[in-house]
Amino acid sequence: MNLTRIKKDLIDLEKLNQDSKTNCSASLVNGDIKHWQGIIIGPDGTPYEGGVFRLNIRFPSNYPFEPPQITFKTKIYHPNINSKGHICLDILKDQWSPSLTMSSGNKLIQRQLLLLSISSILNDPNLDNPLMTEIARMYKLNREKYVEIARNWTQKYATGGGE
């Protein structure tokens, strides 16, 4: 495991945490550099608005050559996130590259922001590759019902009601 790389990612994320324009942050869990907790604030104009979604982030022994394992701790109703919190996002799987990081910092714009990428699927689900096909089907065929259920789950699980 490349601890120097993780430390650099952490420094960059601290800058991201201080940026009031982002809806994402992360911190160490119990001082463990290999275990982070991420937070995504539900984007405005989505059924997740007002929700605080917690993520579990663990770095594998061969990071950065393999992606961090990121799962939602907070329950969420979404076509790309299952009931165990697993996320269907190509850059966490087959499109991962060691040049992708937890944060980009200001110098390397080409680096992906993983937390912002995860946040972006809350705005724009990938319906071509859903993890939850029934939820994707509802999104396509009955958007009002999808929004109602997702909003109810956000209220129940992501606003202090439980996880």
C-alpha positions as CSV (number, residue, x, y, z in Angstrom):
1,M,0.0,0.0,0.0
2,N,1.3,3.4,-0.9
3,L,0.8,5.4,2.3
4,T,2.4,8.5,0.8
5,R,-0.2,8.5,-1.9
6,I,-3.1,8.1,0.6
7,K,-1.6,11.0,2.7
8,K,-1.5,13.2,-0.4
9,D,-5.1,12.3,-1.2
10,L,-6.0,13.2,2.4
11,I,-4.3,16.6,2.1
12,D,-6.2,17.2,-1.1
13,L,-9.4,16.1,0.5
14,E,-8.9,18.5,3.4
15,K,-8.8,21.3,0.8
16,L,-12.0,19.9,-0.6
17,N,-13.6,19.8,2.8
18,Q,-12.8,23.5,3.2
19,D,-14.4,24.4,-0.1
20,S,-18.0,25.6,0.7
21,K,-19.1,24.9,-2.9
22,T,-18.7,21.2,-2.7
23,N,-21.2,18.8,-1.1
24,C,-18.6,16.2,-0.2
25,S,-16.1,15.7,2.6
26,A,-14.1,12.9,4.2
27,S,-12.1,12.2,7.3
28,L,-10.1,9.4,8.9
29,V,-11.9,6.9,11.1
30,N,-10.2,6.5,14.4
31,G,-7.0,8.0,13.0
32,D,-6.6,5.1,10.5
33,I,-5.2,6.4,7.2
34,K,-6.5,3.3,5.4
35,H,-10.1,3.8,6.7
36,W,-12.1,7.0,5.9
37,Q,-15.6,8.2,6.3
38,G,-17.1,10.2,3.5
39,I,-20.1,12.5,3.6
40,I,-22.2,13.5,0.7
41,I,-24.9,16.1,1.2
42,G,-27.8,15.4,-1.1
43,P,-27.7,17.7,-4.1
44,D,-30.3,20.4,-4.4
45,G,-33.2,19.7,-6.8
46,T,-33.0,15.9,-6.3
47,P,-35.0,13.6,-4.1
48,Y,-31.8,13.4,-1.9
49,E,-31.8,17.1,-1.1
50,G,-31.3,17.8,2.6
51,G,-29.9,14.3,3.2
52,V,-26.6,13.5,4.8
53,F,-25.2,10.3,3.3
54,R,-22.3,8.6,5.0
55,L,-19.9,6.4,3.1
56,N,-17.4,3.9,4.3
57,I,-14.0,4.2,2.4
58,R,-11.3,1.5,2.7
59,F,-8.1,1.4,0.9
60,P,-6.8,-2.0,-0.4
61,S,-3.2,-3.1,0.2
62,N,-2.4,-2.5,-3.4
63,Y,-3.9,1.0,-3.7
64,P,-3.5,3.0,-5.9
65,F,-3.3,0.1,-8.4
66,E,-6.8,-0.9,-7.2
67,P,-9.6,1.4,-6.3
68,P,-10.7,2.2,-2.8
69,Q,-13.7,0.2,-1.6
70,I,-16.5,2.7,-1.1
71,T,-20.0,1.8,0.2
72,F,-22.9,3.8,1.4
73,K,-23.5,3.4,5.1
74,T,-26.7,5.4,4.9
75,K,-29.6,3.6,3.2
76,I,-30.5,5.2,-0.1
77,Y,-33.1,4.4,-2.8
78,H,-31.1,4.6,-6.0
79,P,-30.7,2.5,-9.2
80,N,-26.9,2.4,-8.9
81,I,-26.7,1.6,-5.1
82,N,-27.9,-1.6,-3.6
83,S,-29.3,-2.4,-0.1
84,K,-25.7,-3.2,1.1
85,G,-24.5,0.2,0.0
86,H,-22.5,-1.1,-3.0
87,I,-22.1,1.4,-5.7
88,C,-22.2,0.7,-9.4
89,L,-19.8,3.2,-10.8
90,D,-17.3,2.3,-13.6
91,I,-14.4,4.3,-12.0
92,L,-14.7,2.1,-8.9
93,K,-14.5,-1.0,-11.0
94,D,-13.1,-1.6,-14.5
95,Q,-12.4,2.1,-15.4
96,W,-10.2,2.6,-12.3
97,S,-6.8,4.0,-13.0
98,P,-4.0,4.9,-10.5
99,S,-4.2,8.5,-11.8
100,L,-7.7,8.7,-10.3
101,T,-7.7,10.0,-6.7
102,M,-10.0,10.7,-3.9
103,S,-9.5,14.4,-4.7
104,S,-7.9,16.4,-7.4
105,G,-6.4,19.3,-5.5
106,N,-6.0,22.5,-7.6
107,K,-3.0,21.5,-9.7
108,L,-4.1,18.3,-11.5
109,I,-7.5,19.0,-13.0
110,Q,-7.5,15.7,-15.0
111,R,-7.7,13.7,-11.8
112,Q,-11.2,12.5,-11.0
113,L,-12.9,13.4,-7.8
114,L,-14.3,10.1,-6.6
115,L,-16.7,11.6,-4.0
116,L,-17.9,14.2,-6.5
117,S,-18.4,11.4,-9.1
118,I,-20.5,9.4,-6.6
119,S,-22.4,12.6,-5.8
120,S,-23.1,13.2,-9.5
121,I,-24.9,9.9,-9.9
122,L,-27.4,11.2,-7.3
123,N,-28.2,13.9,-9.8
124,D,-27.9,11.7,-12.9
125,P,-28.3,7.9,-12.4
126,N,-26.7,5.6,-14.9
127,L,-29.7,3.8,-16.2
128,D,-27.7,1.8,-18.7
129,N,-25.9,-0.1,-16.0
130,P,-28.1,-0.2,-12.9
131,L,-27.4,-2.3,-9.9
132,M,-31.1,-2.2,-8.9
133,T,-33.0,-3.0,-12.1
134,E,-36.5,-2.6,-10.5
135,I,-35.6,0.9,-9.3
136,A,-34.2,1.8,-12.7
137,R,-37.4,0.6,-14.3
138,M,-39.4,2.7,-12.0
139,Y,-37.2,5.7,-12.7
140,K,-37.8,5.3,-16.4
141,L,-41.5,4.4,-16.3
142,N,-42.9,6.3,-13.3
143,R,-40.5,9.1,-12.3
144,E,-43.0,10.6,-9.9
145,K,-43.2,7.4,-7.8
146,Y,-39.4,7.0,-7.9
147,V,-39.0,10.6,-6.6
148,E,-41.6,10.0,-3.9
149,I,-39.9,6.9,-2.6
150,A,-36.4,8.3,-2.8
151,R,-37.5,11.4,-1.0
152,N,-39.2,9.3,1.7
153,W,-36.0,7.2,2.2
154,T,-33.9,10.4,2.4
155,Q,-36.2,11.8,5.1
156,K,-36.3,8.5,6.9
157,Y,-32.6,7.5,6.7
158,A,-30.5,10.5,5.8
159,T,-31.9,13.3,8.0
160,G,-31.3,12.0,11.4
161,G,-34.0,9.4,11.3
162,G,-31.6,6.4,11.2
163,E,-29.1,4.7,9.0
